[in-house]
Amino acid sequence: MATSEVALKLRKKVRDRHEMPEEATEETEDLWDTKKVCPYGFQRPDDFDYVAYNRFLRHYAPILKRREKKWASLLKHGFGLELVTRKKLRRYIRKGISKEYRCRVWLSVSGALKRMESNRGLYQTVLKGERDAAVVEAIKMDIRRTFPDNVRFAHDTKGNLLGSLENVLTAYAHYNKKVGYCQGLNFVAGMLLLVAETEEEAFWLLLVLVEKILPENYYNLRGVWIDIGVLKTIMEERLPLLLNHFDANGIDLNIVAARWFICLFVDVLHAETLLRVWDCLFNEGSVILFRVALTLLIQSEKEILACEDLNEILTAYKKIGNKTFDCHAFTLSLFQLPEKLKRKQIDLARKRQSDSAT
């Protein structure tokens, strides 16, 4: 075989393994997104960097097409995921689930599909049941504040998702009275509705997320405080300078990181990046939350350390997710920057935090 042919095959192998983009084609050259609203309905801010975004989009478009073909092939026989090895499925999911198949894959890998199929009619039954007036009022109050920058949750948008969001949250709060309703669940359920095809699918995805994927007592907030404690212990080992900088400037990690964990990074990451993270969350579990937190902190460490006072740090912290629109690069970095982060390690750290809190 000629040397040039070997080089081309090697290049293709590396590109396919890491999902590197092809050279720009005439089709991708013509891509130029100037829309004020993203594909998921979120309004882009006035200072949105269209040049940087379109530079990313030009290279991401071929990746999306390849992923669509691969997922279509994988799912051509129904769901087909039961026949796929765990390692192959994890690789496929980390490289991104096509928008068309995302809900189907989430339902399958999380176990929500089996729960839904074995409990047909439960969602509607709970929805029609008796309601706690205080819980319903709390939900109604938060719905008004859910995604004010998303046209699909706007009060003046015909066919908006506000009614569906109220239904899903109300049904779950009365189905699992131990959890009930907690602020932050409105944003989580709202994102699920942007992906799911029906309210019932969103309900079951929310259920497995709260009851199976996330730690016990997560949404009575004890679980959230435990996870923030775990993050702090990891930072003591891996990001000591940053943690000391926070402490020296009076920044309480419990306060600044609480919304990250409660809302599962909904208001931090760009929509497509968030969904790529949730692809991994539904398949690999809540250890992904620590990978996201650490990656954001590692990528912003130099900028935050350069801040000289509390206000500068908080300003930098609020912008920590602004540059995450390159969902592919960010997702790949989740499994490179934080290095080894095992589920057993996180489970042990959670137990230690829990024991020390009792």
C-alpha positions in Angstrom: 0.0 0.0 0.0 1.3 3.4 -0.9 2.4 5.7 1.9 -0.3 8.3 1.0 -3.0 5.7 1.3 -1.7 4.6 4.7 -1.7 8.2 5.9 -5.2 8.8 4.6 -6.5 5.7 6.4 -4.7 6.6 9.6 -6.2 10.1 9.5 -9.7 8.7 8.9 -9.3 6.3 11.9 -8.2 9.1 14.2 -10.9 11.5 12.9 -13.7 8.8 13.4 -12.5 7.9 16.8 -12.5 11.4 18.1 -15.2 12.8 15.9 -12.9 15.4 14.4 -14.5 17.4 11.6 -13.8 17.0 7.9 -12.5 20.0 6.0 -15.2 22.6 5.3 -17.4 21.7 2.3 -19.4 24.1 0.1 -22.4 23.1 2.2 -20.8 24.0 5.5 -19.3 27.1 4.0 -22.8 28.4 3.4 -23.8 27.9 7.1 -24.3 31.2 8.8 -26.7 31.3 11.8 -27.9 34.8 12.7 -31.1 33.8 14.4 -32.0 35.5 17.6 -33.4 32.3 19.0 -31.6 29.0 19.3 -33.2 25.7 18.1 -34.5 25.0 21.6 -36.3 28.3 21.9 -33.8 30.3 24.0 -33.3 33.9 23.0 -29.6 34.8 22.4 -28.3 37.7 24.3 -27.3 41.0 22.6 -23.6 40.3 23.0 -23.9 36.8 21.6 -20.7 36.0 19.6 -22.1 35.0 16.2 -18.7 34.9 14.6 -17.3 32.4 17.1 -20.6 30.4 17.1 -20.7 30.1 13.3 -17.0 29.1 13.2 -17.9 26.3 15.6 -21.1 25.4 13.6 -19.2 25.1 10.4 -17.1 22.3 11.8 -19.8 20.7 13.9 -22.3 20.2 11.1 -20.3 17.3 9.5 -20.1 15.7 13.0 -23.9 16.0 13.4 -24.5 14.3 10.1 -22.1 11.4 10.9 -23.8 11.0 14.3 -27.2 10.9 12.8 -26.2 8.2 10.4 -24.6 6.1 13.2 -27.6 6.5 15.5 -30.0 5.7 12.7 -28.1 2.5 12.0 -27.9 1.5 15.6 -31.6 2.1 16.2 -33.0 0.7 12.9 -34.3 -2.4 14.7 -36.6 -0.8 17.3 -34.5 0.5 20.2 -31.8 -2.0 19.6 -29.8 -0.8 22.6 -30.2 -4.1 24.5 -27.9 -5.7 22.0 -25.2 -3.1 22.1 -22.3 -3.5 24.5 -22.1 -1.1 27.4 -18.7 0.2 26.2 -19.9 0.9 22.6 -23.1 2.5 23.9 -21.1 4.8 26.2 -18.8 5.8 23.4 -21.8 6.6 21.1 -23.5 8.6 23.9 -20.4 10.6 24.8 -20.0 11.6 21.2 -23.6 12.9 21.2 -27.1 11.7 20.6 -28.8 13.1 17.6 -31.7 15.4 18.5 -34.1 13.1 16.6 -33.2 10.1 18.8 -32.3 11.8 22.1 -35.6 11.2 24.0 -35.8 7.6 22.8 -32.2 6.9 24.0 -32.8 8.7 27.4 -35.9 6.7 28.0 -34.1 3.4 27.2 -30.8 3.8 29.0 -32.3 5.3 32.1 -34.9 2.7 32.6 -37.7 5.2 32.3 -39.2 3.3 29.3 -39.7 0.1 31.2 -41.2 2.0 34.2 -43.6 3.8 31.8 -44.6 0.7 29.9 -45.3 -1.2 33.1 -47.3 1.6 34.6 -49.5 2.7 31.6 -52.1 5.2 32.7 -50.4 6.1 36.0 -49.5 9.6 34.9 -53.0 10.5 33.9 -54.4 8.9 37.1 -52.1 10.9 39.3 -52.8 14.1 37.3 -56.6 13.7 37.9 -56.2 12.9 41.6 -56.6 15.1 44.6 -54.2 18.0 44.9 -52.5 19.8 47.8 -53.4 23.4 47.3 -50.1 24.7 48.8 -48.0 22.5 46.5 -50.0 23.6 43.5 -49.6 27.3 44.4 -45.9 26.9 44.9 -45.6 25.3 41.4 -47.7 28.0 39.8 -45.5 30.7 41.3 -42.3 29.1 40.0 -43.8 28.4 36.5 -44.1 32.1 36.0 -40.4 32.5 36.5 -39.3 29.5 34.4 -37.2 30.3 31.3 -38.3 33.9 30.7 -35.8 33.9 27.8 -37.4 31.0 26.0 -40.1 31.6 23.5 -41.7 28.2 24.2 -42.4 29.2 27.7 -43.6 32.7 26.9 -47.2 33.5 28.1 -48.0 35.1 24.8 -46.8 32.2 22.7 -49.6 30.1 21.3 -49.2 26.4 22.2 -46.5 27.2 24.9 -45.3 24.6 27.3 -46.4 26.3 30.5 -49.5 24.1 30.9 -47.5 20.9 30.3 -44.8 22.1 32.8 -47.5 22.6 35.5 -49.0 19.2 34.7 -45.6 17.3 35.0 -44.6 19.1 38.2 -48.0 18.7 39.8 -48.2 15.0 38.9 -44.7 14.2 40.2 -45.2 16.2 43.4 -48.3 14.2 44.2 -46.9 10.9 43.1 -43.8 11.2 45.2 -45.0 13.1 48.3 -41.7 12.6 50.1 -40.0 14.8 47.5 -43.1 16.9 46.6 -41.9 20.0 44.9 -38.6 21.8 45.2 -37.5 25.0 43.6 -35.2 24.1 40.7 -37.3 21.2 39.5 -39.2 23.6 37.3 -36.1 24.2 35.2 -35.2 20.5 35.1 -38.7 19.5 34.0 -38.8 22.4 31.5 -35.7 21.1 29.8 -37.1 17.6 29.7 -40.2 18.9 28.0 -38.0 20.5 25.3 -36.7 17.1 24.5 -39.6 14.7 25.2 -42.4 14.2 22.7 -45.1 13.9 25.4 -45.8 15.1 29.0 -45.9 11.4 30.1 -42.3 10.9 28.8 -41.1 14.0 30.6 -42.8 12.8 33.8 -41.1 9.4 33.7 -37.7 10.9 32.8 -38.1 13.3 35.8 -39.0 10.4 38.0 -36.0 8.2 37.2 -33.7 11.3 37.4 -34.8 12.1 40.9 -35.4 8.6 42.2 -32.6 6.6 40.5 -29.9 8.7 38.9 -29.5 11.4 41.6 -28.6 10.5 45.2 -31.3 9.9 47.8 -32.7 13.1 49.4 -31.3 15.2 46.6 -34.3 17.5 46.4 -34.9 17.9 50.1 -31.5 19.6 49.5 -29.6 17.4 52.0 -28.2 15.5 49.0 -27.2 18.8 47.3 -25.3 20.0 50.3 -23.5 16.6 50.5 -22.5 16.8 46.8 -21.2 20.4 47.3 -19.1 19.0 50.2 -17.8 16.3 47.9 -16.9 19.0 45.3 -15.0 20.9 48.0 -12.9 17.9 49.0 -12.0 17.3 45.4 -11.0 20.9 45.0 -8.8 20.7 48.1 -6.8 18.0 46.2 -7.0 19.2 42.6 -7.7 23.0 42.7 -6.3 24.2 46.1 -5.3 27.6 44.8 -8.8 28.3 43.5 -10.5 27.1 46.7 -8.1 29.2 48.8 -8.9 32.2 46.6 -12.6 31.7 47.2 -12.1 31.4 51.0 -9.8 34.4 51.1 -12.5 36.6 49.4 -15.4 35.3 51.5 -17.0 33.2 48.9 -19.1 30.3 50.2 -19.0 27.3 47.9 -22.3 26.2 49.3 -23.9 29.4 47.9 -22.2 29.7 44.5 -22.5 26.0 43.6 -25.9 25.2 45.0 -27.8 26.3 41.8 -25.4 24.3 39.7 -26.4 21.1 41.4 -30.1 21.9 42.1 -30.7 22.8 38.4 -28.2 20.3 37.0 -26.4 23.2 35.2 -29.5 24.3 33.3 -28.7 28.0 33.7 -25.0 27.7 33.2 -24.4 25.8 30.0 -25.6 26.6 26.5 -28.7 24.5 25.6 -27.0 22.0 23.3 -24.0 21.6 25.6 -26.4 21.0 28.5 -28.2 18.3 26.6 -24.9 16.6 25.6 -24.1 16.6 29.4 -27.5 15.1 30.2 -26.9 12.5 27.5 -24.1 11.2 29.7 -26.0 11.9 33.0 -28.9 9.6 32.0 -26.5 6.8 30.9 -23.5 7.1 33.4 -25.1 8.6 36.4 -24.5 11.6 38.7 -20.7 11.4 38.7 -21.1 13.5 35.5 -22.1 16.4 37.6 -18.7 16.5 39.3 -17.0 16.3 35.9 -19.0 19.3 34.7 -18.3 21.3 37.8 -14.6 20.5 37.8 -14.2 21.2 34.0 -15.9 24.6 34.4 -13.6 25.5 37.3 -10.4 24.2 35.6 -11.2 26.1 32.4 -11.9 29.4 34.4 -9.2 29.0 37.1 -6.7 31.5 35.6 -9.4 34.1 35.0 -10.8 33.8 38.5 -7.4 33.8 40.2 -6.6 37.1 38.4 -9.7 38.7 40.1 -8.7 40.9 43.1 -11.9 41.2 45.0 -15.3 39.6 45.7 -17.2 41.5 43.0 -14.7 40.6 40.3 -14.8 37.0 41.3 -18.6 36.8 41.3 -18.7 38.6 37.9 -16.2 36.1 36.4 -18.2 33.2 38.1 -21.5 34.3 36.5 -19.8 34.2 33.0 -18.3 30.8 33.6 -20.5 29.0 31.1 -20.5 31.7 28.4 -18.0 30.0 26.2 -19.5 26.5 26.3 -21.5 26.7 23.0 -18.9 24.4 21.5 -20.7 21.4 22.9 -18.5 18.9 21.3 -15.2 20.2 22.7 -16.8 20.7 26.1 -18.1 17.2 26.3 -14.8 15.7 25.2 -13.1 17.8 27.9 -15.3 16.3 30.6 -13.3 13.1 30.2 -9.9 14.7 29.9 -9.5 17.7 32.2 -10.8 16.1 35.5 -8.7 13.0 34.8 -9.8 9.9 36.8 -13.1 10.3 38.6 -14.7 7.0 39.5 -18.2 6.3 40.7 -16.9 4.3 43.7 -14.7 7.3 44.6 -17.7 9.6 44.6 -19.9 7.2 46.5 -17.3 6.9 49.2 -16.9 10.6 49.4 -20.7 11.0 49.7 -20.8 8.5 52.5 -18.1 10.4 54.4 -19.9 13.7 53.9 -23.2 12.2 55.0 -21.6 10.6 58.1 -19.9 13.8 59.1 -23.2 15.7 58.8 -25.1 13.4 61.1 
